[in-house]
Amino acid sequence: MLTRQQVLIEDWLVEYLKLLSEHYDLSFSEIIRIGLCAQFTRMISLLYPGKKFDINEKDFLDLLLKAHSDKKLHEELHKYISKIYFEARKAVEYRMAQEKSHKNK
């Protein structure tokens, strides 16, 4: 479920997010969600090196580049974006569980 949140973003970052949004034909909000999910998954993987998540940054970048020039790949791109959201949720839930277990000790 999506909820509306107010976030203050520097002008230079807004311009870049707009550029990405137009370039990949995705909404501004979706660009932000993808970036947050990808980076949280990456950071949690770094915090817990033994815990791996099924996101390959190179594969995603390759797909982004191909989907930009080949509109037929947009469905595949959206499937990969869903995968990023799913893996990010698993990562965040794992991290929250780890934090909760540390607090209970």
BELBELPE-V969685 format. One record per run of one state. SS is the DSSP state (H for helix, E for strand, - for the rest). FROM is the first residue (numbers start at 1). LEN is the number of residues. If there is no record, write none. Layout:
ss | from | len
SS | FROM | LEN
SS | FROM | LEN
//
This chain:
ss | from | len
- | 1 | 10
H | 11 | 14
- | 25 | 3
H | 28 | 20
- | 48 | 9
H | 57 | 13
- | 70 | 1
H | 71 | 33
- | 104 | 2
//
